[in-house]
Amino acid sequence: MNVHFIAIGGAAMHNLALALHNKGYKVTGSDDTIFEPSKSRLTAKGLLPDAFGWFPEKINKHLDAIVLGMHAKADNPELLKAQELGLKIYSYPEFLYEQSKHKTRVVIGGSHGKTTITSMILHVMHYHDRDVDYMVGAQLEGFDVMVKLTEDNDFIVLEGDEYLSSPIDRRPKFHLYKPNIALLSGIAWDHINVFPTYENYVEQFSIFVNSIVSGGSINYNAEDPEVVRVVEASENTIRKIPYYTPEYTVENGQTLLATPEGDLPIEIFGKHNLNNMAGAKWICQHMGIDEDDFYEAIATFKGASKRLEKIAESTTSVAFKDFAHSPSKVKATTNAVKEQYSDKTLIACLELHTYSSLNADFLKEYKGTLDAADVAVVFYSPHAVEIKKLEAVTHEQIAKAFQRDDLMIYTDPEAFKDYLFAQDFNNKTLLLMSSGNYGGLDFDAVKELVKEL
């Protein structure tokens, strides 16, 4: 097949392009700009466009398919040419479904935890040399690519994102996969630029549950009331299997998981991660991994990239970096780190960086999310607010939203950096939560700051 990617440089798009190239397809693509690591990875396979920009002349009747990325606009010159020629145009999730419609599709959905759960499943499969196709939203240790597609594998494991499919297909991605086996980890309002009301957002998960193939199954987090309501309300003829956080203890900064064979030391920690693990165990069992083999493999799982990643440690201090930005993730991550290192002072620094988090109406969702921290710091860039064309957010609005009298708020990157580097990290835990970089913070310098103790 000849496949052309419009906006090939995206994190998801370039991984799909690489997967098709590895499968033997002829792949071409365009983009107006491509950043690292996409640029180097496409170059290595000879897939980097000769020039940046959009070139309608690349679109011709010899192409079997066009894959359209979210970065492109509806008036993209290449898209218009493809429409004019009547070519088959797929969104990213549509094309994944097309590649997997004869496989058993395992789809992991939820507002939070889906990357971690998908990563856990793939880690266990990889540990036991079970070859499966997959699409995951983070680079995993031991995996060269984030998308793998073959002709032979029976299973494909897909991270089910609720964001939109393409500029001309406004359906959430996970509505298009038609899972045989599904999981729903949690529902907490997000993406308010697309789903302006809580009810509208929750409805997308109801549609997801109803999209499961008749006779299929869903494992769901029984500790999330909204998940329970959505799953139990569905009249789809599927098996509904709840899961719960397993018993565990924490001793001297080490989490011990209770198993039938006794306490098992594991690398991950925090109630939300243990809850995710319970869901992953069910899915692995559906895929032929027995309980003992799951425990053996999961003991070596260190976590998904950018998810509660330990970046530095000394004899008296430790530092973590986490992708958390939505309220539910911020609260779960802060609580997890405090529980794991209860004897240390926790300094939690949150950057408000996404469209939702910088929206004045949405800010109230952050109430209590940093309560577990001994020291709570919020950073946001007024420039980021301007770029997103949002109303200005004030110190007062943020302070009121978090409802914490001692909350420290920074808007100047240098001032935040000065604060951080002036701290004595002896007997401290540092938690940096952001999908950005605090206006240009040098994380390597932060690592050295902690390591020197």
Secondary structure as GFF3:
##gff-version 3
##sequence-region A 1 453
A	DSSP	beta_strand	2	6	.	.	.	ID=ss1
A	DSSP	alpha_helix	11	22	.	.	.	ID=ss2
A	DSSP	beta_strand	26	30	.	.	.	ID=ss3
A	DSSP	alpha_helix	38	44	.	.	.	ID=ss4
A	DSSP	three_ten_helix	56	58	.	.	.	ID=ss5
A	DSSP	beta_strand	65	68	.	.	.	ID=ss6
A	DSSP	alpha_helix	77	85	.	.	.	ID=ss7
A	DSSP	beta_strand	89	91	.	.	.	ID=ss8
A	DSSP	alpha_helix	92	100	.	.	.	ID=ss9
A	DSSP	beta_strand	104	109	.	.	.	ID=ss10
A	DSSP	alpha_helix	114	127	.	.	.	ID=ss11
A	DSSP	beta_strand	133	135	.	.	.	ID=ss12
A	DSSP	beta_strand	147	148	.	.	.	ID=ss13
A	DSSP	beta_strand	155	160	.	.	.	ID=ss14
A	DSSP	beta_strand	164	166	.	.	.	ID=ss15
A	DSSP	beta_strand	169	172	.	.	.	ID=ss16
A	DSSP	three_ten_helix	173	175	.	.	.	ID=ss17
A	DSSP	beta_strand	181	184	.	.	.	ID=ss18
A	DSSP	alpha_helix	198	210	.	.	.	ID=ss19
A	DSSP	beta_strand	217	221	.	.	.	ID=ss20
A	DSSP	alpha_helix	225	233	.	.	.	ID=ss21
A	DSSP	beta_strand	239	243	.	.	.	ID=ss22
A	DSSP	beta_strand	248	251	.	.	.	ID=ss23
A	DSSP	beta_strand	254	259	.	.	.	ID=ss24
A	DSSP	beta_strand	262	266	.	.	.	ID=ss25
A	DSSP	alpha_helix	271	286	.	.	.	ID=ss26
A	DSSP	alpha_helix	291	298	.	.	.	ID=ss27
A	DSSP	beta_strand	309	313	.	.	.	ID=ss28
A	DSSP	beta_strand	318	322	.	.	.	ID=ss29
A	DSSP	alpha_helix	327	340	.	.	.	ID=ss30
A	DSSP	beta_strand	345	352	.	.	.	ID=ss31
A	DSSP	three_ten_helix	363	366	.	.	.	ID=ss32
A	DSSP	beta_strand	375	380	.	.	.	ID=ss33
A	DSSP	alpha_helix	382	387	.	.	.	ID=ss34
A	DSSP	alpha_helix	395	402	.	.	.	ID=ss35
A	DSSP	beta_strand	408	410	.	.	.	ID=ss36
A	DSSP	alpha_helix	413	421	.	.	.	ID=ss37
A	DSSP	beta_strand	428	433	.	.	.	ID=ss38
A	DSSP	alpha_helix	443	451	.	.	.	ID=ss39
###
